[in-house]
Amino acid sequence: MTRTSFCSIAEHGRSSFKRLVLCVVGMGLGLLTGCSETSLTVSDVDQEPFTVYQQLARLEVTSDRLFHVIAAQSNAAGYSRLLEAQSGLSTPLTLAETDRIEQSFVHSLKVMLVDLAPTNFWEGHLAEYYGTRLPVDDAKALLAQYDDESASGQTKLQDLRESFVRDRLPELLPVVRARSQIYQTPSQAMEPTLLPGDHVIVHQVAYQAAEPQHGDVVVYRYPDENGKRFLHRVIGLPGDQIAIRDQVVYVNGEALPEPYARHSDRSSMAGHVRDHLPPITVPLETYFLMGDNREESLDSRFLGPISKEHLLGRVLFVYWSVNPATQAPRWERLNQLVR
């Protein structure tokens, strides 16, 4: 199967949902590059009606009812089989284990589709869509009885959600999907926060409109000919003074509390940058990054501060994990926020 075949969506109606699912499954594994992307704008609507549609759309998103339609039509079982096949597990998954993967998939789907979407992205497009299909009075009636699950208008609203997913999701999904990426933790450098074999969701555009903060776990590309990718934690911001004495990190003269840090070896002799770093000031537009597993991390102690232009995103969420030694899933690590 080619990568583009994951995203083949050609027909309308309820039967097209299962085709949509393949695109969603591809998204979960970072394979959505074949989906077409179009220029999307919210059409002009008279101010008063649009306010009604905005309110209705906001409820649809914040209540998760729109997301539930997307999740209900996603082929989570197909995703679990695909993940099982790609992970090379030592033993086949049981039905109960497959169910756990499906639950993790739905959680990950919400992170990528809702949590990382641009502000008011779904609300704006849903309001525009409803505005072309609902008279103002009908929209007001649905808004007034929104919390009444037994109201007669709920069936109509459910049909509208499903038609929105059918008609618009093929266009909208690539826009949201482009904001996240997945990575597999390659080394021990971030233990115990991240283990080798952890699969994580990365917010790729986290630093387009905001600056990295102390404690963020980031993915970055080292600026050499290979462009190797690292996952490390932000210790120093531009202008911070960083020093290390006997394995204790000091930021601007204060010892840094580091409950996440691991030390597997005693402090070495003075003069070794691993455990003893003379004070340095982090240059503008760069960041001092360190792995949590201090004796097993090649980081800014050796590489120097890393330019912002080489940051690829913020690590947010562990959606899958396999022990490389045993090829067995680490079930306790699924759906874990990275802190």
C-alpha positions, 0 to 999 in steps of 0.5 A: 500500500502506498502512502497516498492510498491511505487518503483516497476519499472519493464518494459521499454519503455515510459509506464514505466515512470508512474511507475517511477513516483510512486517512485518519488512521494514516494521520495517527501514524504520521502518513498523511502526506498524500491528502490534498490540501486546499485554500480554506476561508470562512465565507462572509455571513451577515453579522447577526446570523453568524453570531448564532452559528458561532455560538452553536459551533462553539458548543459543538466543539467544546462539548466534544460532540463534533469530535465524537462523530469523527472518532466514532467513524474512525477505524481504530481497529484498523489503526491498532492492527497497523500499529501492531504490524509496524511494531514487530511485537513478540506476541500477537495482541489479545482482544483486550490489548487491541481495545487499549490501543484503540482507546489510546488512538482516540485520545491521540486523535483528540490531541492532534485534531482538537488540542493542537488546532489553530484557535477557533479553527473548527468553530469557524469552519463549522459555523460557516457550514451550518450557516449555509444549511440552517435558517437563523430561526432553526439555529436559534432553536437548536441553540436554546435546546442544546443541552436537552439530549431528548430534544427533537432537533438533536437528530437534525444536529447529528445529521449536520455533524455527520455531513460536515465530517463527510463534506469538509474533513477531507479538506480540513484534516491536512491543515490540522495534521500539519501542526503535529508530527510523531517521533520515536525516542531513540536513546536513553538520553531523556530517561526516566521522562522518555524511554527508548521505544516511546512514540510521542506526539510533537507540536510542530508549530509550538514556537511559531507564535510563542517562545520556548519555556524553561522545562519544555521537552523539545525535538531539534535538529543538530546543525551538521551535515546529517541533521540528527534529531535529538530530544532534550529539555530546555534548561536555559533561555536567551540571556540566562547564565548557566553553570554546573557544579558537582552535577548541580545545575545553576540558572542565574545563580540559583540551583535548579530544582530537577525532580526529572533528572537522573544521575547514574554516576558520581561527579567526575573530577573538576574540569569535565563539562559533564559535571562541572561547567563554568558560567556561560551566558546563553546567546540571543536566539539560542537555548541551552538544552540537556537530557534528563539522563545526565550521564547518557546525554549528548547535549548543550554541555558538549554541543553548545547552545542550540539556535531556535531555527533548529527547534522542530517542536515541543514534545507533548504526549506518549501515544505508544511505547514498546520495550526494545529489549522484549518487543512488548508494549509498555501499557502503563506509558500510553496516554502520558503527558510529557512534563 
